[in-house]
Amino acid sequence: MAARIRENIDGDLEENHEINVTPFIDVILVLLIIFMVAAPLATVDVNVDLPGSTATPAPRPETPLFLTLKDDLTLAIGNDSVPRQAFAAVLDGKTKGDKQTRIFLRADKAVGYGELMEVMNLLRGAGYLKIALVGLETVPADAFAPSQPGAAP
C-alpha cells in the first residue's frame, strides 16, 4: 500500500491511503499472456508407438469367432469376407442370434484407430458388446538378454 502525502488548506500534511493497482494489473496481464502462450503447447498431439503385451493370454474358447479388419478395410468373419451392409445379418447367422457371444476382433497393423473404432461401433450397433482385441504375443526383452559374465546359467 502506498501513502501519498498532500498538503491541505491549513498547511498541514495529510496522508492519502489508496491502493496503487497499476503494478497489480501489470502482473496479471503478464501472467495472462504467459498462460495464453503456454496453453496451446500443453495440448500438442503426441505420436505413440504402442508396445506389445507380455501378459499371459486368457484361455481360448473351443470355437472362437474372429472378426478381422484387413489392411484394405474389408471385414472378414472367420475366413469369409463380408460386406459392411450385410455385416450384422451374417454375424447373427454365425452366432445363431446369441448376442452374448464374445467376438475376437483383430486388425491389420496398418489400420488406423478411427477405422477400428468404426468396426467396434458396427459391433455395438448389431448388439454385440463382448469384444476382445487380439494381438500378437511378444516375448519380454529380458528373456533373450545374455547372462552376466560369471553368473551361473
Residue, then its C-alpha position, 0 to 999 in steps of 0.5 A: m500500500a502506498a501513502r501519498i502525502r498532500e498538503n491541505i488548506d491549513g498547511d498541514l500534511e495529510e496522508n492519502h491511503e489508496i491502493n496503487v493497482t497499476p503494478f497489480i494489473d501489470v502482473i496479471l496481464v503478464l501472467l495472462i499472456i504467459f498462460m495464453v502462450a503456454a496453453p496451446l503447447a500443453t495440448v500438442d498431439v503426441n505420436v505413440d508407438l504402442p508396445g506389445s503385451t507380455a501378459t499371459p493370454a486368457p484361455r481360448p474358447e473351443t470355437p472362437l469367432f474372429l472378426t478381422l479388419k484387413d489392411d484394405l478395410t474389408l471385414a472378414i468373419g472367420n475366413d469369409s469376407v463380408p460386406r459392411q451392409a450385410f455385416a450384422a445379418v451374417l454375424d447373427g447367422k454365425t452366432k445363431g442370434d446369441k448376442q452374448t457371444r464374445i467376438f475376437l476382433r483383430a486388425d491389420k497393423a496398418v489400420g488406423y484407430g478411427e477405422l477400428m473404432e468404426v468396426m467396434n461401433l458396427l459391433r455395438g450397433a448389431g448388439y454385440l458388446k463382448i469384444a476382445l482385441v487380439g494381438l500378437e504375443t511378444v516375448p519380454a526383452d529380458a528373456f533373450a538378454p545374455s547372462q552376466p559374465g560369471a553368473a551361473p546359467 
